[in-house]
């Protein structure tokens, strides 16, 4: 699988992450820190690919 760019944004109540280039809905992660949001977003991507397949991700 190609590398995935993940955007992490800081908001008043924590951090939110999402992958760029995802076409089929929304994958979002969140956390109180940058690292937590990044890990949660990666976990959400892994979950999506495991359940729906990598072909549906791109």
C-alpha positions as a Python dict, from the first residue, in 0.01 Angstrom:
ca = {
    (1, 'X'): (0, 0, 0),
    (2, 'X'): (118, 354, -73),
    (3, 'X'): (208, 586, 212),
    (4, 'X'): (-89, 777, 350),
    (5, 'X'): (-65, 1144, 443),
    (6, 'X'): (-248, 1215, 767),
    (7, 'X'): (-346, 1567, 866),
    (8, 'X'): (-356, 1641, 1239),
    (9, 'X'): (-532, 1959, 1349),
    (10, 'X'): (-527, 2112, 1694),
    (11, 'X'): (-860, 2234, 1830),
    (12, 'X'): (-960, 2382, 2165),
    (13, 'X'): (-1066, 2042, 2298),
    (14, 'X'): (-785, 1826, 2154),
    (15, 'X'): (-649, 1700, 1824),
    (16, 'X'): (-827, 1557, 1520),
    (17, 'X'): (-669, 1352, 1241),
    (18, 'X'): (-780, 1240, 897),
    (19, 'X'): (-613, 1087, 590),
    (20, 'X'): (-579, 1276, 262),
    (21, 'X'): (-708, 1113, -55),
    (22, 'X'): (-971, 892, 108),
    (23, 'X'): (-1273, 869, -125),
    (24, 'X'): (-1541, 658, 45),
    (25, 'X'): (-1681, 856, 335),
    (26, 'X'): (-1484, 972, 637),
    (27, 'X'): (-1207, 832, 851),
    (28, 'X'): (-1133, 1043, 1156),
    (29, 'X'): (-924, 994, 1467),
    (30, 'X'): (-897, 1206, 1777),
    (31, 'X'): (-700, 1241, 2095),
    (32, 'X'): (-590, 1475, 2371),
    (33, 'X'): (-237, 1487, 2221),
    (34, 'X'): (-90, 1487, 1871),
    (35, 'X'): (42, 1134, 1924),
    (36, 'X'): (-296, 1002, 2043),
    (37, 'X'): (-476, 1153, 1743),
    (38, 'X'): (-218, 1009, 1504),
    (39, 'X'): (-243, 661, 1660),
    (40, 'X'): (-624, 673, 1659),
    (41, 'X'): (-632, 781, 1293),
    (42, 'X'): (-391, 501, 1195),
    (43, 'X'): (-609, 255, 1384),
    (44, 'X'): (-920, 380, 1200),
    (45, 'X'): (-742, 338, 864),
    (46, 'X'): (-632, -16, 956),
    (47, 'X'): (-988, -101, 1066),
    (48, 'X'): (-1135, 28, 739),
    (49, 'X'): (-886, -165, 523),
    (50, 'X'): (-934, -483, 727),
    (51, 'X'): (-1312, -472, 693),
    (52, 'X'): (-1363, -322, 345),
    (53, 'X'): (-1033, -386, 164),
    (54, 'X'): (-752, -162, 46),
    (55, 'X'): (-914, -116, -296),
    (56, 'X'): (-1204, 75, -137),
    (57, 'X'): (-965, 302, 52),
    (58, 'X'): (-813, 456, -263),
}
